[in-house]
């Protein structure tokens, strides 16, 4: 090898062509156009009613707001409870372990709709509640559950408890995915178990926990439509189908209204999930970030010129 | 003067499996002890007992005069609370075979982590100290790199800096070069040599006989959970007295 040879010129090859991709794309576009044309001209879709109710204040300020509130509140409770359950499941304490197991067994083993109907019947099952000494002693506080108007609360609890069982398993899988050496290294540095969990294990577990949790949030947004079983009817689906469509006898355009808003919110959530995943993936790949590549290229240029 | 490490008849078993069967040894201040022996001989387990990652079943283990893992009151021993055990570990640095760096933190953040979180050192001071330490191990240009972007040798040097950041009085090395490519072993050993020359007390489990001969004050050969032979490394390596030591050394030298 000699050093005075000029470097070889960069390769300038004809790129590989993919004609069948174009054919497939054209076919799909034609089919899509036909479908959209059919939908636009089909009277049954009642697009004028769709337009009329898309931004209806009842749909937005009651339906959408309630759906978002149900989603956020129940997910927050579910994640908090899920962390507790996951740690209980991983704990060496047999009491914690079996309590968590039974909770998961019940709440994962029965359908969420059945659970929601059950929660709706709580005021029938427990007509009044009292705080005092059981069996013999005095009663300090007593109130009637039936007089309380709590379908929103019951719906939130119902969704949250069901979801916490799933979140517990997601979080447990995330914690288990972090290698034992990480906890060991933290311990050797004098960290307590709690600090090591918080600073070392959970941030790494997040990379595994975030994607399925994002899916759970999106799934929860849609599951809120089942609160009609409580019955709670002020969510997006309840408002459009029960409150509006049932009165004007137009189920199709109002279902489309509901579907549109569900889709809008899930799209926004997907964007948020992308950024969250990127944040928690840092350090997970050998791939250099744009900034680091730039710095390296600069360094190379510097030594090359010198 | 109390020795830095004093082991008296230390035993450790996992269920019916006896891994350590009465280890007695001493490491003086500023001394380097190298432990060699076949795998499964209990070297690593003994090392892990020193900072209470494993609980000793019998015997006594002292670091700087303090009993490890237990409180002694009268004739009775009381298991130590996790909080007190963590306090003892702060003064004992440990370096692992597989580095165990925090992958979600940069080299600098790895070194800063324990001082800031455990010792509550001010962040600015911790950054300065971490930069110094990275320079000492020859990695000042890698401060912002994540562990996955570093070679094995560089990762292990960051791990040494991370352990040193807690200002330990004793450093434990658990086969620090065994997971490295041969050409990267030297850079890690060089850092360890420098550390020894600066007076750090070290217990090193290793297969690097050259390092043991050059740096160690004391060499311990372990097999089957007991110390078979110990003494001046040059003498033990050149003229082993026991058959098992001879057999082992003939294979690795």
Boltz contact constraints between the chains, C-beta under 6 A:
constraints:
  - contact:
      token1: [A, 181]
      token2: [B, 98]
      max_distance: 6.0
  - contact:
      token1: [A, 181]
      token2: [B, 100]
      max_distance: 6.0
  - contact:
      token1: [A, 185]
      token2: [B, 100]
      max_distance: 6.0
  - contact:
      token1: [A, 188]
      token2: [B, 51]
      max_distance: 6.0
  - contact:
      token1: [A, 188]
      token2: [B, 89]
      max_distance: 6.0
  - contact:
      token1: [A, 188]
      token2: [B, 94]
      max_distance: 6.0
  - contact:
      token1: [A, 189]
      token2: [B, 114]
      max_distance: 6.0
  - contact:
      token1: [A, 190]
      token2: [B, 86]
      max_distance: 6.0
  - contact:
      token1: [A, 190]
      token2: [B, 89]
      max_distance: 6.0
  - contact:
      token1: [A, 190]
      token2: [B, 90]
      max_distance: 6.0
  - contact:
      token1: [A, 190]
      token2: [B, 118]
      max_distance: 6.0
  - contact:
      token1: [A, 191]
      token2: [B, 118]
      max_distance: 6.0
  - contact:
      token1: [A, 192]
      token2: [B, 86]
      max_distance: 6.0
  - contact:
      token1: [A, 199]
      token2: [B, 117]
      max_distance: 6.0
  - contact:
      token1: [A, 200]
      token2: [B, 102]
      max_distance: 6.0
  - contact:
      token1: [A, 203]
      token2: [B, 104]
      max_distance: 6.0
  - contact:
      token1: [A, 204]
      token2: [B, 104]
      max_distance: 6.0
  - contact:
      token1: [A, 283]
      token2: [B, 103]
      max_distance: 6.0
  - contact:
      token1: [A, 283]
      token2: [B, 104]
      max_distance: 6.0
  - contact:
      token1: [A, 283]
      token2: [B, 146]
      max_distance: 6.0
  - contact:
      token1: [A, 286]
      token2: [B, 148]
      max_distance: 6.0
  - contact:
      token1: [A, 286]
      token2: [B, 149]
      max_distance: 6.0
